[in-house]
Amino acid sequence: MLAVAGLFCGGCAVDPQKAAQQTDEKVTRIIDHAWDDTQGQKPDAFLRPQADVLEQIRPVLDQVRTTGTLTLDQAVWLALLTSPEYQAAKEMLYLTALDQADAHYYYQINPFAWSAGGYGLREPREAAGAHVTAGVSKLLATGAALTTDITLGYMDVLSGDFRPGSIAMFSAALTMPLLRGADRAAVLETLTQAQRETVYAVRDFNRFRKTLLVGVVEDYCRIAELAWQRQNAQNNLKSMQQIHATLGELA
């Protein structure tokens, strides 16, 4: 039985990468549902490793060095990709949607499992045993909590007059609140508030992104104006030098 319990616990092991991928997919679906098509394009990735960022911006920087020109599209793209404020805003949106996913958890069918084993010795009696319990639980919109489980146990008699054997037991329980917490709106308030928070976070993110983009465009236009003024001043200087040289030859 100990070998069976070990295999059972091994099957319950969680793959961190797979769990992270499933969490990202769940959060993305929540944000997609709360996103309005009039709000523009959704972020392509929320948590991006620094190495990936450097790999993406390197070709653009090489192109800027070659041409000597930074276009407005490139400036906006670099700002969104490298701005720590923008990354923080994306992470805040992600965490808010993750809170909604946590709220969804209690209203879903959630499996659980646990196992235990023991050893007893009281001369001349000696025995060892173990049991495994697995089941599911779910919180209903009415406030009722439904739980079902099945337990498998086995006792091995090593010595004495114990009776060895195995046992299997199935149980189900439904807990229904009668007064406090029985109202449907009260039961779903946690989930409803989490959904509101996600909608507000989407709006705040888009407001911040618009503000950031306007600031980038303003800075780009200001730099372009300064570059034009510099070029104009250089042209005027060349013209004055040519006029001065012409007057010097006539004199």
Secondary structure, DSSP 8 states (H G I E B T S, - for coil): -HHHHHHHHHHT---HHHHHHHHHHHHHHHHHHH--GGG----S-SS--HHHHHHHHHHHHHHHHHHS---HHHHHHHHHHH-HHHHHHHHHHHHHHHHHHHHHHTTS-EEEEEEEEEEEEETTEEEEEEEEEEEEEEE-TTS-EEEEEEEEEEEEEEESS---EEEEEEEEEEE--SSTT-SHHHHTHHHHHHHHHHHHHHHHHHHHHHHHHHHHHHHHHHHHHHHHHHHHHHHHHHHHHHHHHHHHHH-
